[in-house]
Structures are given as structure tokens and as C-alpha cells.
Amino acid sequence: MPRPPFLAACTALALLCALPATAPAACADLPPSTLKVVRVEREHKLNFSYGHRTLRNLGDDHQRRDIAVLGLARGVATAKAKVSGKIFPAGDRRHECASFAIEVEYGFDPVTVYVGREFPPGTCGHDEIYRHELRHVEVYRAQARAIEAEITQALQQRFARETPWYAPAGTSVGQLRQELDQRWMPYIVRLLDQSKAAQRAIDSPEEYARIEQSCAGEIRRVIDASR
């Protein structure tokens, strides 16, 4: 027996489908599905325990042998979703209707600032390197802020709705999580990672040269002594 046109459209690839107009009262009484986006912006962490040679191996540009990595700012692009909701069996008992409350958190978390231990806090070298790394921290934060409206609009359009979702019995939550984890969380991480171009622009050869020659030669002397 062929499936009704509505059910035929609800293939496994379609994930979640809108509930038909003939839904039973329990489904019709479900509240609207909601979507909330939360940008995470916590205070950056500090780590001054590594020598600058070790920091080279922690950075994205560690294969560059022409520079000394005196400090580093590392932000981990993250996106995760929390899902709650209500699910009722549909009239045929082979399908279910659902209303979801989805909360998506995203941002760079954690963000860690490293300064080589050869430059202890309170020294001119430490302060100069630390100020440079704070510029990277601000790029991370600016990128997260810049994409907030795009993320919110895209997710609202997909998941915030007045009518219930409809899927085969026992599959609503799993299908929703699959779509979030395989499509939307990677999408957000890709947008966050677009900050890499701005990060590289900060680390120009001119900026590296300026830092190495600052503090009346203090930084340059430490680099030369470690070679």
C-alpha cells in the first residue's frame, strides 16, 4: 500500500517533518518549539609555565623556524546544543509529534594566554608579550560576536516553529540530535574558525621584529641566549 504523500516526504534524510493538520488533540496542544543562542565569553586563562621553545609546538605556525614564539593565545572553537521537550504519540501510533526547546552555546572556550617562562610577570618582556597576546584574545571575542546574528537567524529559521515536529515513533530526539551534531554544530565551528586570517595578520614579521627589539634589548638577549 503506498504511503500518503505527507509520509512519503518524511524520509530518513528529511529528519523532522511538520505535523499534518489532522493531528490528535495531544499533538495540537503542544507548545511552540523554541531556539535560544548563547554566546560564551569567559575570562581567558593564564599559563606561564612553558618555555618559549615549547610554545612553538603548541601554536598553529610551529613549523616556522624563522621566528621565536614568545607567547601564544589559543582559543578552542566550541559549539554544543541542549535539547528538551515534549513528545506525544500520533494517531496511528507509528509516529510521534514533538515540541522542542533547543539551547545552543557557542564561542571560544577555553581561551588560554601563554607567555614564555623566560619572561616572568613584572618584567618588561612579559608585559610586552602579554599585550600582544591580548590582541589575539580580542580577535576571538570579536569573531564570536560578529557571527551571532547569522547563527541565530539560521537556527531560528530551522528550529523555531509554531507547529509540532512529526517523525516515526521513537526517533524524534535522535534525529534532532543527529542534525544538530552533524550539520549545525560543525557549521558554527567553521564560522568561528574564520578568525584565523585575522589572527595571522596580527603576527606579521614587522610585529615579531618590534617585540624582539623592545624592552631595551631584554627580549632579544633571552632569545639569543637560548640558541
N, C-alpha and C positions, 0 to 999 in steps of 0.2 A: 504494500500500500504506500503510495507516495506521501512524503511529509507535506504538511501545509506550507505555503510559500514562506511564512514567517520563520518556521523552524528550519526550513531548508537554508535560510540565510545565516542561521546560527551555527556555523561550522566551528570546528575546533580552532581554526585560525581567527575567527571573529571574536573570540574570547568572551565578551559580555554583550548581550543584546538587550534592547529595550523591551519592557513588558508589554504584551498585547493589551488592547483595550478591554478584552473580556476577562481580565484578571479577577480572581475572587476577592472578597472584601478584605481579607487579611493583607493581601498584596497592595490593594488600593490604599490601605490605611498607613502604609509605610511612610516615614518622613523623607524629605528630600535627601539625596546624597550630598555630602559637603566635602570641600577640599580646603585645607589650610597649609600655607607655605611658611616655614620658619627659617630665617637666615641665622645661622650660628656664628657669633663673633665673640669669641672668648679672648681673654688676655693671653698674649704669647708667653711661652715657656722660655726659660733661660738654661743654657748648658755651656759652661766654660771649662769643661773637664778634658776636652780633646786638644791635642797639639795640632798645629796648622797642617802638618803633613797628613794626619788622619782625616782632617776635614776635606781634603782633596778627594778622598774616596767616598765621601758622603754626598757630594754635590753632583748635579747633572753634567757639569763640564769637567769632571775629574780627569778626563783624558788629555786635557790641555796641559802641556808641560811647560809652557812659556809664562805661566802665572803662578803666584803663590796664593793659595786660598786661605786667607787670614781669618775670615768669618763666613758665616753661612746662615741663611734663613730658609727653613724648609716648612712648607705648608702642605698638608695632606688633603687633597680634594676628596670630600666625602658627601654622600647623599644617601639617605635612608628614609623609609616610609613606615608609619604605624597605621594599622588598619583595625577598625572596629565597626560594628554594625549589627543589623538585624536581618534574619533570613527566615522566610516562610515557605512552606511547600506550595507549589502552584496547583491548580485544579486537577491536573492529570496525574499528580504525584510523581511524575517522572522528571519534573522540572521544579525549579525554585525561583523565588523572587527575592531580591535583596536591596537593602539600603546601606550605604557605607559612609563612614566618617574617616577620611584619609588625612593624615598629617605628614607632610614631607619636611624633613630637616636637611639643610644643605649648607655647605661652606667649607672653609679650610680648617680642619680640626684633627690633630693639633697643629699649631704653628710654633716652631721652635727656633730660637735665635742662638747661634753658636758664635763664640769668639775664641780664637786660639788661646790656650792656656799660657802661652808665652807672653801674653798681654793681659796681666791681671787687672781686675777692676780698680779704678783710681788712677791708672796711668793714662797718659795722653793717647798712646796707641790703642788701648782698649776703647776709649771714648770715641775715637775717630772711626774705628771699625764698626762699633756698635751703631753709631749714627747711620752709617752706610747700610747696615742690615735692616734698620728700621724703615728705610725706603722700600725694601722688598716686602716687608710686612704690610705696608700701606697699599702696595700693588695687589696683594692677596685680598685685602679688605675691599678695595675699590672694585675689583673684578666681581666679587660676590654681590656687592651692591648693584653693580651695573646690569646683571642678568636677572635680578629678582623679578622685575615686571614681566619679562619674557617667559620665565619659568611659570609664574603664577597664571598668566593668561593661557598658556598651553595646557596646563594641568586642569585649570578650571573648565576650559572648553571640553576636555575629555571626560572628566570625572564628576563635576558638579552638575546635578540634574534633578528635576522635579519628579520624574517617573522612575519607578524601580528598575533594577537590572534583572535580567532573565537568563537562566543558564540551566543545563542539565543538573539534576539533583546531586548535591554533594560536591559541586565543582566551583561554585561562585568564588569562594575565598581563594582557592588555589589558582584559578585563572587570573584573578585580580593581582595576586602577588606575583605571578609569573610576568604579567605585563609590566608591572611596576619595576621589578628587578631586572628584567631583560631589556626593556626599552627605555623607561623613563629615568631610572637612576643613572645608567650609563650616559644618557643624553645630558643630564645635569653635570656630570663629571667632565664631559667633553667641553662644555661651556666654561667651567671653572678653569680647565687646563689651557684655555686660550690666553691666560695671563702670562704664559711662558715667554711670549715675544716681548712683552713689556719688561719682564724680569731680565731678559738678556740685554735689553737696551741699557739698563742701569749699569751692567757690568761691562762697560766699554773699556778698551785699552787705556783711554785717557783717564778714566776714573781709577783704574788699578794703579796707574802711574802716579796719580795725585796722592792716593792713600799711602803708597810705599815711600813717597818723598816727604810726607807730612811729619809733624812732631819733631822737628829739628833732626831728622835722620834716625830717630829711635826705631821706627818700624823697619827701615832698610837694614839697619845693623842687625836686628834679630833675624831677618831673612838670610842675610849673608852668613851669619854665624851658624845657621842650621844646615848649610850646604856642605 
